[in-house]
Amino acid sequence: MPRNRIPASQTTEALTAELEPMTPQQEQPAAKLGEEEPQKTQLKKELGLTEGVAIILGIIIGSGIFISPKGVLRETGSVGMSLVVWVMCGLMSMVGALCYAELGTAIPKSGGDYAYIKEGFGSLPSFLFLWAANLIFVPTTNAIMSLAFAKYVIQPFFPNCDVPDNAVRLIAALAICSLTALNCWNVRVTTKLQDFFMITKIGALLIVIIAGLVYLAMGNTENFHNSFQGTSTEPGQIAVSFYSGIFSYAGWNYLNFMTEELKDPFVNLPKAIYISLPLVTLVYVLANISYLAVLTRVDMLASDAIAVTFADRLMAQGSWVMPLLVALSAFGGLSVHIMTSSRLCFVGAREGHFPDNLALISCRCNTPMSSLIFLGLLSLCYLNTTDIYALIDYASFVESLFILCSIASLLFMRWRFPNMHRPIKVHLAVPIVFLLVCSFLVFLPLYVRPYEVGMGLLITGSGIPAYFLFVYWQNKPRPVRILLDKITVWTQLLFVSVKTD
């Protein structure tokens, strides 16, 4: 369709209606009696329990367990306290997952925290979550995972010297771009690839756990002598140590972002959570025991690739296997994180909180292509630094803040809507305890990491004027409306996309 046939002053709905006859689905004649309806352009319910478990495990068991032990140990100051933090992070994730199972079945909408905060507190707080998610912790997490992948890929080529930062950035950028393209093409292929990546994740962790426990059973227990000696007594530092642990467990709530693509979500969502979280906690604690049995505190703090250092110490000639498995593990975690987080951006745009061009579905692939590409570009921006631990602190604070808001919305809706249908209803003490723990993690690091916390709050607060300018202000100036309409039309033409049916 020539561009000059689409008046710029039309509304987005009218533009979509005019473009829809171009799609194969709309060109088909109306179905006759007894014939199948034409296929609609929308997100498909293609994910069952197995895929749900694979998505949660695929996100959680990614790069975190291979990079975060250093951050936890650095802040806690001792071997014993670091193990306590790992156990507590696992328990926190399970308690949080129970709360999110109630939220996800009571409000069965894609978007996760965005949908829950909007239902509980209204438009502005949910917009601020969307703003912070898409500007801070979603692209930052993508950058962290891609940098972890890049460092494990390139580390074996620089065994006795520092890895070039530019080489790490380039490999990380290639990973983000290639996986964004794959997710744009086909959701089903992406989820099927998780089966292969899951083997690499489990393989890498089994090597670490078995080798470490055998080493420990041979009587090498000296690293655990006086294991609490040197423990930090600063509450703020202990709270910051949880950030690295929580980052490794991050993903326990991401299946909630894809509720609309999950078959029988009332059953499969809680089941996937109940299966995944205990398994991950056990594996993570055993992996850390193995790391700490083989490597001294000094060794761990000096290493940027702990699993590689671990393999070099124990496996000699076979140590080359570890960086390969860890790199594939991080690559798989990045893939599934890109897939799930793009749905948050898509749902926010569909609700009118982001530009309409991000709420489009590809007619050919039935994927939110424009949202995927938008987040991919933002993720590339965060590759301007290769300091993974600074990025973890930066992202974890803001994410913890909005998890706190989601749990607060659960409690508020318990009071405001007591008769609301809740297929799963946890004991009231569960969300209250989780709210208190989240408050500890959010407020205590304010004086320990003032720069990271301050920047997170500043970017989140910048969403307030953006909300009033682009969302609350309905009668926007005509040039702004024309520009937004043109961007939507260009996006539709470029990606052959329409609004969902």
C-alpha positions in Angstrom: 0.0 0.0 0.0 1.6 3.4 -1.0 2.4 5.5 2.0 0.5 8.5 0.7 -2.8 6.6 0.9 -2.6 6.6 4.8 -3.6 10.1 6.2 -1.3 10.9 9.1 -4.2 12.3 11.1 -6.0 9.0 11.4 -6.1 7.3 14.8 -4.1 4.2 15.4 -7.2 2.1 15.4 -8.2 3.4 12.0 -4.7 2.8 10.6 -4.7 -0.7 11.9 -8.1 -1.4 10.3 -6.8 0.0 7.0 -3.7 -2.1 7.1 -5.4 -5.4 8.2 -6.7 -6.2 4.7 -3.1 -6.7 3.7 -2.7 -9.7 6.0 -3.3 -13.3 4.8 -5.7 -13.9 7.6 -7.9 -11.0 6.6 -7.8 -11.8 2.8 -9.5 -15.1 3.4 -13.2 -15.2 2.8 -15.6 -15.6 5.8 -15.8 -19.2 6.9 -18.9 -21.1 5.8 -20.9 -23.3 8.1 -18.8 -26.4 9.1 -15.5 -24.8 8.0 -12.8 -23.7 10.4 -12.5 -20.0 11.3 -9.6 -18.1 9.8 -6.6 -18.1 12.1 -6.4 -15.0 14.2 -3.3 -12.8 14.7 -2.7 -13.1 18.5 -0.5 -14.7 21.1 -1.1 -18.5 21.0 -1.6 -20.8 24.0 1.3 -23.1 23.2 3.0 -23.6 26.6 2.1 -26.5 28.8 3.5 -27.6 32.2 6.7 -29.0 30.8 7.4 -25.7 28.9 6.4 -23.7 32.0 8.9 -25.6 34.1 11.6 -25.3 31.4 11.0 -21.5 31.2 11.4 -21.0 34.9 14.4 -23.2 35.2 15.8 -21.7 32.0 15.7 -18.2 33.4 16.8 -19.0 36.9 19.6 -21.4 36.0 21.4 -19.1 33.7 24.5 -17.2 34.3 23.8 -16.2 37.9 25.1 -19.3 39.7 28.4 -19.0 37.9 29.0 -15.3 38.7 27.0 -14.3 41.8 28.9 -16.5 44.4 31.7 -13.9 44.3 29.4 -11.0 45.0 27.7 -12.8 47.9 31.0 -13.8 49.5 32.5 -10.3 49.0 29.6 -8.6 50.9 29.1 -11.2 53.6 32.8 -11.5 54.4 32.7 -15.2 55.4 32.1 -18.7 53.9 29.4 -19.6 56.5 27.4 -16.5 56.1 27.5 -16.7 52.3 25.9 -20.2 52.5 23.2 -18.8 54.9 22.4 -16.1 52.3 22.1 -18.6 49.5 19.6 -20.7 51.6 17.7 -17.6 52.6 17.5 -16.4 49.0 16.0 -19.8 48.0 13.5 -19.6 50.8 12.6 -16.1 49.8 12.1 -17.1 46.2 9.8 -19.9 47.3 7.7 -17.7 49.5 7.5 -15.1 46.8 6.5 -17.7 44.3 3.6 -18.8 46.5 2.4 -15.2 46.6 2.8 -14.8 42.8 0.9 -18.1 42.3 -2.1 -16.4 44.1 -1.7 -13.2 42.0 -1.2 -15.1 38.8 -4.4 -17.2 39.1 -6.5 -14.4 40.6 -5.4 -12.0 37.8 -4.7 -14.3 34.8 -3.2 -11.6 32.6 0.2 -11.4 30.9 2.5 -8.8 32.2 3.1 -10.1 35.7 3.9 -7.3 38.2 2.5 -4.7 35.8 -1.0 -6.3 35.8 -1.0 -6.8 39.6 0.2 -3.3 40.5 -2.4 -1.8 38.1 -5.2 -3.9 39.5 -4.2 -3.0 43.1 -3.0 0.6 42.9 -4.1 2.0 39.6 -2.5 3.5 36.4 0.4 5.6 37.7 2.2 3.0 39.9 1.8 0.4 37.2 3.2 2.8 34.6 6.2 3.5 36.8 6.9 -0.3 37.1 6.7 -0.5 33.3 8.9 2.5 32.9 11.5 1.2 35.3 11.3 -2.4 34.0 12.0 -1.4 30.4 14.6 1.2 31.2 16.4 -0.5 34.0 16.1 -4.1 35.1 15.0 -5.9 32.0 17.7 -4.6 29.6 20.2 -4.6 32.5 19.6 -8.3 33.1 19.9 -9.0 29.4 23.2 -7.2 29.5 24.4 -9.1 32.5 23.6 -12.5 31.0 25.2 -11.6 27.6 28.4 -10.3 29.4 28.5 -13.5 31.4 28.2 -15.5 28.2 30.9 -13.5 26.5 33.4 -13.7 29.4 33.1 -17.5 29.6 33.5 -17.8 25.8 36.6 -15.6 25.7 38.3 -16.4 29.1 40.1 -19.6 27.9 41.9 -17.6 25.2 43.3 -15.2 27.8 44.4 -17.5 30.7 47.1 -15.3 32.2 46.0 -11.8 31.4 42.9 -9.6 31.5 40.2 -10.1 28.9 39.8 -7.1 26.5 36.6 -5.2 27.3 35.8 -4.4 23.7 36.0 -8.1 22.7 33.6 -9.0 25.6 31.2 -6.2 24.5 31.2 -7.3 20.9 30.4 -11.0 21.7 27.7 -9.9 24.2 26.1 -7.7 21.5 26.2 -10.5 19.0 24.4 -12.8 21.5 21.7 -10.2 22.2 21.1 -9.5 18.5 21.0 -13.2 17.4 18.6 -14.3 20.2 16.4 -11.3 19.6 16.1 -12.3 15.9 15.4 -15.9 16.9 12.6 -14.9 19.3 11.1 -12.7 16.6 11.0 -15.6 14.3 9.3 -18.4 16.3 8.3 -18.8 20.0 8.0 -22.6 19.6 11.5 -23.0 18.3 12.8 -20.9 21.2 11.1 -23.0 23.8 12.2 -26.2 22.2 15.8 -25.0 22.3 15.5 -24.8 26.0 15.6 -28.6 26.2 19.1 -28.5 24.8 20.2 -25.6 26.9 18.7 -27.3 30.0 21.1 -30.2 29.4 24.1 -27.9 29.3 22.9 -26.1 32.5 22.4 -29.3 34.4 25.6 -30.8 33.0 27.7 -27.9 34.1 26.1 -27.8 37.6 26.4 -31.6 38.0 30.1 -31.4 37.2 30.6 -28.7 39.8 28.5 -30.5 42.5 29.9 -34.0 42.0 33.5 -32.9 41.7 33.2 -30.6 44.7 31.4 -33.1 47.0 33.9 -35.8 46.1 36.8 -33.4 46.9 35.1 -32.6 50.2 34.5 -36.3 51.0 38.2 -36.9 50.6 38.8 -34.9 53.7 39.5 -31.4 52.2 37.4 -29.5 54.7 39.9 -26.8 55.7 38.0 -24.0 53.9 35.1 -24.6 56.2 37.1 -24.3 59.4 36.0 -21.2 61.4 33.5 -20.6 58.5 31.8 -17.5 60.1 35.1 -15.8 60.9 35.1 -12.3 59.3 31.4 -12.1 58.8 30.2 -8.6 58.1 28.2 -7.0 60.9 26.9 -4.2 58.8 23.1 -4.8 58.0 23.4 -2.7 54.8 26.1 -4.9 53.4 24.2 -8.1 54.3 21.2 -6.6 52.4 23.5 -5.9 49.4 24.8 -9.5 49.5 21.2 -10.7 49.0 21.1 -8.7 45.7 23.7 -11.1 44.1 21.9 -14.1 45.5 18.5 -12.8 44.4 19.9 -12.2 40.9 20.8 -15.8 40.6 17.2 -16.8 41.6 15.6 -14.1 39.5 13.0 -15.5 37.1 10.7 -17.3 39.6 8.0 -14.7 38.7 8.7 -14.5 34.9 6.2 -17.2 33.9 3.5 -14.8 35.1 4.5 -12.5 32.2 3.3 -15.2 29.8 0.0 -16.3 31.4 -2.0 -15.7 28.2 0.3 -18.1 26.4 0.0 -20.8 29.1 -2.4 -23.7 28.7 -4.7 -24.1 31.7 -2.8 -21.4 33.7 -4.8 -22.1 36.9 -3.2 -25.5 37.1 0.1 -25.2 35.3 1.3 -21.9 36.7 1.4 -23.0 40.4 2.6 -26.5 39.5 5.5 -25.1 37.5 6.5 -22.9 40.4 6.2 -25.8 43.0 8.4 -28.0 40.9 11.0 -25.5 39.9 11.9 -23.5 43.1 12.8 -26.4 45.5 14.9 -28.0 42.9 16.8 -24.8 42.1 17.4 -24.1 45.8 18.9 -27.5 46.4 21.1 -27.3 43.3 22.4 -23.8 44.2 23.3 -24.6 47.8 25.2 -27.8 46.7 27.0 -25.8 44.0 28.1 -23.2 46.4 29.3 -25.8 48.9 31.4 -27.3 46.1 32.9 -24.0 45.0 33.8 -23.1 48.6 35.3 -26.6 49.2 37.7 -26.3 46.3 38.4 -22.5 46.2 39.6 -20.4 49.0 38.0 -17.0 49.7 40.9 -15.2 48.1 40.6 -17.5 45.0 36.9 -16.7 44.5 37.3 -13.0 45.0 40.1 -12.9 42.5 38.2 -14.8 39.7 35.9 -13.3 37.1 34.9 -16.8 35.9 34.5 -18.9 39.1 33.5 -22.1 37.3 36.5 -21.9 35.0 38.8 -21.4 38.0 37.1 -24.4 39.7 37.6 -26.6 36.7 41.2 -25.6 36.2 41.9 -26.6 39.9 40.2 -30.0 39.7 39.9 -31.2 36.1 43.3 -30.5 34.5 43.1 -31.5 30.8 39.3 -31.7 30.8 38.8 -28.2 32.2 37.9 -26.8 28.7 34.5 -28.4 29.0 33.4 -26.1 31.8 33.6 -22.7 30.0 31.7 -24.3 27.1 28.9 -25.6 29.2 28.6 -22.4 31.2 28.6 -20.2 28.1 25.8 -22.3 26.6 23.9 -22.1 30.0 24.2 -18.3 30.0 23.1 -18.2 26.3 20.0 -20.3 27.0 19.1 -18.1 30.1 19.4 -15.0 27.9 17.2 -16.5 25.2 14.3 -17.2 27.5 14.7 -13.9 29.4 14.4 -12.0 26.1 11.3 -14.0 25.2 9.4 -13.4 28.5 10.4 -9.8 29.2 9.3 -8.7 25.8 5.7 -9.7 26.8 5.8 -7.1 29.6 6.6 -4.3 27.1 3.9 -5.7 24.7 1.2 -5.8 27.4 2.0 -2.3 28.7 1.7 -0.9 25.1 -1.6 -2.8 24.6 -2.9 -1.1 27.8 -2.0 2.3 26.4 1.0 3.0 28.7 3.6 2.6 25.9 3.4 3.7 22.2 1.0 1.7 20.1 3.7 0.4 17.8 5.0 -1.8 20.7 1.6 -3.5 20.9 1.8 -5.1 17.4 1.9 -8.8 16.6 3.7 -10.0 13.5 1.3 -11.5 11.0 3.8 -14.0 9.8 5.3 -15.2 13.1 2.6 -14.3 15.7 5.4 -12.7 17.9 5.6 -9.2 19.4 8.4 -8.3 17.1 8.5 -4.6 17.7 8.7 -5.1 21.5 11.5 -7.6 21.1 13.6 -5.3 18.9 12.9 -2.3 21.2 14.2 -4.1 24.3 17.1 -5.6 22.3 18.3 -2.1 21.4 18.0 -0.9 25.0 20.0 -4.0 26.2 22.8 -3.0 23.8 23.0 0.4 25.5 23.9 -1.2 28.8 27.0 -2.8 27.3 28.8 0.4 27.8 30.2 -1.2 31.0 31.5 -4.7 31.6 31.2 -4.4 35.5 28.7 -7.2 36.0 28.4 -6.6 39.8 27.6 -2.9 39.5 24.9 -3.9 37.0 23.5 -6.5 39.4 23.2 -3.9 42.2 21.7 -1.4 39.8 19.0 -3.8 38.6 18.2 -5.7 41.8 17.3 -2.7 43.9 14.7 -1.5 41.4 13.3 -5.0 40.8 13.0 -5.6 44.6 11.2 -2.2 45.0 8.5 -3.3 42.5 8.2 -6.8 43.9 7.5 -5.1 47.2 4.7 -3.1 45.4 3.2 -6.3 43.9 3.1 -8.0 47.3 1.6 -4.8 48.8 -1.1 -5.0 46.1 -1.9 -8.6 47.1 -2.5 -7.5 50.7 -4.4 -4.4 49.6 -6.7 -6.5 47.4 -7.2 -9.0 50.2 -8.7 -6.1 52.2 -10.4 -4.2 49.4 -11.8 -7.2 47.5 -12.3 -10.0 50.0 -14.7 -12.0 47.8 -12.4 -11.9 44.7 -12.1 -15.3 43.1 -8.7 -16.8 44.1 -8.1 -20.3 42.8 -5.0 -20.3 45.1 -5.0 -18.5 48.4 -1.9 -18.5 50.6 -2.0 -17.9 54.4 -2.0 -14.2 55.2 1.3 -14.6 57.1 3.1 -15.6 53.9 2.8 -12.2 52.0 3.3 -10.3 55.3 6.6 -12.0 56.0 7.7 -11.5 52.4 6.7 -7.8 52.5 8.9 -7.3 55.5 11.9 -9.1 53.9 11.5 -7.0 50.7 11.4 -3.8 52.8 14.7 -4.9 54.4 16.3 -5.4 51.0 15.0 -2.1 49.6 15.7 0.4 52.4 18.9 -0.8 54.1 21.2 -0.5 51.1 20.3 3.2 50.7 23.5 4.3 52.5 25.7 1.4 51.3 25.1 1.8 47.6 23.9 5.4 47.4 24.9 5.9 43.7 23.2 2.8 42.3 20.1 3.3 44.5 19.9 7.0 43.7 20.2 6.4 39.9 17.5 3.7 40.1 15.2 6.1 42.0 16.0 8.9 39.6 15.1 6.9 36.5 12.0 5.5 38.1 10.9 9.0 39.2 11.5 10.4 35.7 8.5 8.2 34.7 6.1 10.6 36.6 6.3 13.5 34.1 6.4 11.0 31.3 3.1 9.5 32.5 1.4 12.8 32.6 2.8 13.9 29.3 2.2 10.7 27.2 -0.6 8.8 29.1 -2.7 11.0 31.4 -2.8 14.0 28.9 -5.4 12.7 26.5 -5.6 15.7 24.2 -2.1 15.8 22.9 -1.0 18.4 20.4 -1.7 17.5 16.8 2.0 17.3 15.8 2.6 14.7 18.6 -0.5 12.6 17.5 0.7 12.7 13.9 4.2 11.7 14.8 3.0 8.7 17.0 0.6 7.6 14.2 3.3 7.7 11.6 5.6 5.7 13.8 2.9 3.1 14.3 2.3 2.9 10.5 6.0 2.6 9.7 6.3 -0.2 12.3 3.3 -2.0 10.8 4.8 -1.8 7.3 8.3 -2.7 8.4 7.4 -5.7 10.4 4.1 -6.6 8.7 2.3 -6.4 12.0 -1.2 -5.6 13.3 -3.0 -5.3 16.6 -4.1 -8.5 18.2 -7.6 -9.7 17.2 
